[in-house]
Amino acid sequence: MRMSLRSSNSILKKYIVGYAVMATLMCVFLLIGIITSMYMTRQYTLLTKQLSDINQLEKTIDTLCMDIEKAAVYFQMEGIDDYPNAKKKVLESIELMSENSNEKYSRSTRDLLATLDSLLNESDGLIEDIQKYIVHDDSIVQSTFLNSKYQRVSELRTFVSNCIQDVYAYNLEEMTLKQARLEKIQAYLYVMWAIMLLITIVGAFWYVERVYKDMYHSITELERGIREFQKDVYNVNPIIISSGDEFEQLAETFNYMTHLISDQMSMISESALIKERLAAAENENLKMYSELQKSHLIFLQSRINPHFLFNTLNMIASMAMLEGAEKSSEMLTTTAAFLRYNLDNVSKQVTLGQEIHNLEDYLTIQEYRYGERFTFECLMGHGTEDLLMPAMILQPMVENSILHGVGMMQSGGKVWISTSRMGDKVVLCVRDNGVGMTDAQIDALSESIHKVDAMNTNIGLRNIYQRLQLFYDNKVEINLHNLEQGLEINIFVPYRGKEENG
């Protein structure tokens, strides 16, 4: 029975979630109120700024007209000199009024701007003619002509004043209307806040009542299960609670506990049968231990015969040397060393240097056997001689190249054995120029190598691959591929030196 922990739906979180939702709603409406108040304040400030801009524009126009009057009525150079600055301030006031307006211009404002444009054009022409009249005593410019132009400017000034009053009145009316709308929105907002507060309070009471009912149901169901358990341990209906909180977890724990107690009591009633099975198993273990002792005795006995064989081979080698048969003596000595390495290191780890030395003994024996039909070349890369590995890895690979490759050739055969370091890996390579294999044969051999067969005891590539996988914790790769002539086998193993082995 599985127990699940639903801390994400705990009772505490139920309360927290409920009140968090209510608090969030209150914050949202409070935020709406703040934003609305800010909006109302901004609108009111903007309208006030617009009225202030209109007043400022009117003042700059009055200053401009006073300079025109000084120049046109009194022919004072001061009015002519001050006119450009006054005109500049009028244009700045118009630009400021445009920047502070967030709506399209009203009709009265458009009329005001058009009239101001006409006023400035007429004023420019009037000031230019007055300057000619005063400074250059231009007879072309008559006094009556200047008076008529000044009269035109005065009429435009009067019209501008009327337009300003219209614009001011329009903005006052807009300000009044907007203020009324803002007050209405504020009243609606107060009503909405009151409704939301009422909804929040009602929702809080409803949520608390619902959580309380769930808790009451869960407690009642737990009491029912406990009473049944007190009456009969074997007949307890499981407690079903789907609240998704600690009560549901407690119900699952209780169901698991009752199931466990029932199973344990059943196990106690079957203890006699279990004891009988344990006794039978003990007898079986004694038999297996006896067989193991016999096997160990046979193994010790089997170690006597190889040592007798080594001693005999060494004795024959000594006799051959005394009789002058140097090659026979060397052959016997090499064979004895090769056999001793194979038997002494069958279950030990050796270095790659020891493995290469043993391989050289094997190659010496093969040279006596095959003569000059093929040659060998052995290259051990720098930094690979201390590699720790199982014994008898390279010799079966070379033997495979001889039997299925160069051994079928009458002459010109060659086998290359090389080792090299590639980062944290060592590559063991055996290559020959023999008859090679077909692609189908290579695929079948690769598939056979990767099959797991615990009963396999053959000295072959599969045996080599499986022993290396066990030794290097399944971190070995083997690749076979055809050459233009012959076959190449590469085995990649992790570097594991003496210092790393401890």
C-alpha angles and dihedrals in degrees: 000000000000124000118207128199115216102180089150089070098043122149090249091054091050089059092042093051093048095050091040090057091050092047090048092053091050091049091049093053091043089052090049089052092050092048091048092050091049090049092050092048091049093050092048091047091049093052091047089049091052091053090048090050091052091052090048091050091051091052093051090049090051090052090049092051092048090055090048090050092051090052099041102037103030099023091228119166089214090070091050092048095047094045098084092051092047091049090050091054090050091053091047091052090051091050092048091050089051093051094050094049112093094183137060115277117270120233093258090051092050090050089050093051093047092049091047089053090052091045092052092048093050091044092052091053093046094050091048092052092046090051091053091048095049103035103032098026087230107195090197090070105072124200092237090055091052091049092053092050092047088050089054091051091049091052091050089048090054091048091048091053090052091049091050090053090050092049091047091050091047092051091047090053091047090049091052092048094047091047089053091049092048091050089050091050090049091052090051089049092054090051091048091050091052092049091047092049090052092048091049093051093047091046092050092053091046093049093048091048091051093050090048092052091051091051092048091051092048093050091048091051092049091051090052092053093048092052091051090049090053091053101044126001093196097050107051118140111223117256110246114203121158099180093118093225140090091299091061090047090049090050092051090048091050091049090049091048094051091047091049094048091049091051092048092052090050089051091052090053089054096047093110092058090047092052090051091051090049091053091051090049090050091054090049090051090052090053091049091049090052091051090048091054090051091049091050091050090051090050092052090048091050090055090062095063097053091050090050087051092051091050091047092049091049090049091051089048090053091049091049091051090051090050092050097252095133097165092050090048091050091047092051093046092050092047092050091050091048093050093045091052091050095050099037094049101036092113099024136087118245136184123258088245091059090046091052091049090052089047090055089055089051092049090050089056091048092051089056089049102045101027114200098339090110141358137220134225121191122189121178113196123227115272095020102090094085095052110130114224143147117280124259099030104124098037095063090047092052091044089053090053091050097046097043101025130025094011088075092056123090094213144345096050121145137181122201121202117187139164126198140173120240108180107290093351135078121214119214109197130186117180133173139178094225131123093295125201138274121255090250091053091049091050091050092047092049091051091049092049093056095048113108109231114163092186094057113114101164118125098237143110092286091053091048093048094048093048091049092048090054092046096046098038097252094306097122128113127193126193129187124188139160123250127204083269121012137354135287126207120193123187119190115202131171114258110253114172133184093263091052092049089060 
